[in-house]
């Protein structure tokens, strides 16, 4: 992907629909196109993040890893998503989770320092940030409710609705991790769905 193609992805994204074109161009001038191979980490747990990005190609997951090396998938982020350990960046502290590329991916990155200057220069950036944070908060609340009140089959159905056309791009153990179940349980849930 060229920088021009990445630029087009930003311009076409619903996230930037309320941003004046002159401001979008200012944003793009501050970004750098970064290519990641499948398995690369955009942000590593225990590191203090200084950048965030907009996914123009590929797929990512946010994951926690415990002391035994077991992974817990927090969320999947496909194209047209922002990827960031935002609270760690704001607090200037180490991230609790990693962000891993699940496919060869491309991300337009911007430094947090540049983002702060941009955000102070025009109200459209605060409006965009509020939209992104509201979506993240709604998703977090929904996930908490699902884990408290729904069984594995219901959580799987919601996963399919929330991430249409994503299942074939993911390994079974990652979907199981996202659902909070063992891969064998996911196999049973899938068989039940197909019958």
NORHU-V582364 format. One record per residue. N is the residue number from 1. RES is the residue in three letters. PHI is phi as a letter, one per 30 degrees, with the letter a starting at -180 (999 if undefined). PSI is psi in whole degrees, 0 to 359 (999 if undefined). Layout:
BEGIN
n & res & phi & psi
N & RES & PHI & PSI
N & RES & PHI & PSI
END
This chain:
BEGIN
n & res & phi & psi
1 & UNK & 999 & 138
2 & UNK & c & 167
3 & UNK & d & 328
4 & UNK & d & 319
5 & UNK & d & 318
6 & UNK & d & 319
7 & UNK & d & 317
8 & UNK & d & 321
9 & UNK & d & 321
10 & UNK & d & 311
11 & UNK & e & 323
12 & UNK & d & 347
13 & UNK & d & 137
14 & UNK & e & 333
15 & UNK & e & 324
16 & UNK & c & 10
17 & UNK & d & 328
18 & UNK & c & 6
19 & UNK & c & 125
20 & UNK & e & 147
21 & UNK & d & 327
22 & UNK & d & 324
23 & UNK & d & 322
24 & UNK & e & 319
25 & UNK & d & 323
26 & UNK & d & 316
27 & UNK & e & 310
28 & UNK & d & 326
29 & UNK & d & 338
30 & UNK & c & 355
31 & UNK & c & 163
32 & UNK & b & 133
33 & UNK & d & 121
34 & UNK & c & 132
35 & UNK & c & 134
36 & UNK & b & 140
37 & UNK & d & 156
38 & UNK & e & 128
39 & UNK & j & 344
40 & UNK & d & 154
41 & UNK & c & 126
42 & UNK & d & 318
43 & UNK & b & 138
44 & UNK & c & 136
45 & UNK & e & 148
46 & UNK & i & 4
47 & UNK & c & 149
48 & UNK & d & 114
49 & UNK & d & 143
50 & UNK & b & 356
51 & UNK & b & 162
52 & UNK & b & 171
53 & UNK & b & 168
54 & UNK & c & 121
55 & UNK & d & 117
56 & UNK & c & 342
57 & UNK & a & 136
58 & UNK & j & 197
59 & UNK & a & 139
60 & UNK & b & 160
61 & UNK & b & 146
62 & UNK & c & 128
63 & UNK & b & 144
64 & UNK & c & 147
65 & UNK & b & 126
66 & UNK & d & 180
67 & UNK & d & 337
68 & UNK & d & 358
69 & UNK & j & 5
70 & UNK & d & 136
71 & UNK & c & 143
72 & UNK & b & 116
73 & UNK & d & 123
74 & UNK & d & 312
75 & UNK & a & 160
76 & UNK & c & 142
77 & UNK & b & 102
78 & UNK & d & 192
79 & UNK & e & 150
80 & UNK & i & 25
81 & UNK & c & 153
82 & UNK & c & 136
83 & UNK & c & 128
84 & UNK & a & 150
85 & UNK & c & 73
86 & UNK & d & 316
87 & UNK & d & 322
88 & UNK & d & 321
89 & UNK & d & 315
90 & UNK & d & 318
91 & UNK & d & 355
92 & UNK & h & 50
93 & UNK & b & 170
94 & UNK & d & 143
95 & UNK & d & 143
96 & UNK & d & 343
97 & UNK & b & 164
98 & UNK & c & 159
99 & UNK & b & 114
100 & UNK & c & 136
101 & UNK & d & 125
102 & UNK & c & 350
103 & UNK & b & 166
104 & UNK & e & 127
105 & UNK & b & 162
106 & UNK & b & 138
107 & UNK & b & 132
108 & UNK & d & 117
109 & UNK & c & 152
110 & UNK & b & 141
111 & UNK & d & 151
112 & UNK & d & 323
113 & UNK & d & 316
114 & UNK & d & 320
115 & UNK & d & 318
116 & UNK & d & 318
117 & UNK & d & 318
118 & UNK & d & 315
119 & UNK & d & 327
120 & UNK & d & 345
121 & UNK & d & 340
122 & UNK & a & 137
123 & UNK & d & 339
124 & UNK & e & 331
125 & UNK & d & 325
126 & UNK & d & 323
127 & UNK & d & 318
128 & UNK & d & 316
129 & UNK & d & 318
130 & UNK & d & 317
131 & UNK & e & 316
132 & UNK & d & 315
133 & UNK & d & 323
134 & UNK & d & 316
135 & UNK & d & 317
136 & UNK & d & 319
137 & UNK & d & 317
138 & UNK & d & 317
139 & UNK & d & 317
140 & UNK & d & 314
141 & UNK & d & 317
142 & UNK & d & 317
143 & UNK & d & 318
144 & UNK & d & 315
145 & UNK & d & 317
146 & UNK & d & 316
147 & UNK & d & 331
148 & UNK & d & 324
149 & UNK & c & 345
150 & UNK & c & 150
151 & UNK & d & 175
152 & UNK & d & 320
153 & UNK & d & 317
154 & UNK & d & 319
155 & UNK & d & 324
156 & UNK & d & 317
157 & UNK & d & 319
158 & UNK & d & 320
159 & UNK & e & 313
160 & UNK & d & 323
161 & UNK & d & 319
162 & UNK & d & 324
163 & UNK & b & 67
164 & UNK & d & 142
165 & UNK & i & 16
166 & UNK & c & 335
167 & UNK & e & 319
168 & UNK & d & 348
169 & UNK & c & 358
170 & UNK & c & 148
171 & UNK & d & 149
172 & UNK & e & 319
173 & UNK & d & 333
174 & UNK & d & 319
175 & UNK & d & 316
176 & UNK & e & 317
177 & UNK & d & 317
178 & UNK & d & 322
179 & UNK & d & 348
180 & UNK & i & 30
181 & UNK & b & 168
182 & UNK & d & 152
183 & UNK & e & 325
184 & UNK & d & 323
185 & UNK & d & 323
186 & UNK & d & 320
187 & UNK & e & 317
188 & UNK & d & 319
189 & UNK & d & 316
190 & UNK & d & 317
191 & UNK & d & 320
192 & UNK & d & 320
193 & UNK & d & 322
194 & UNK & d & 342
195 & UNK & d & 999
END
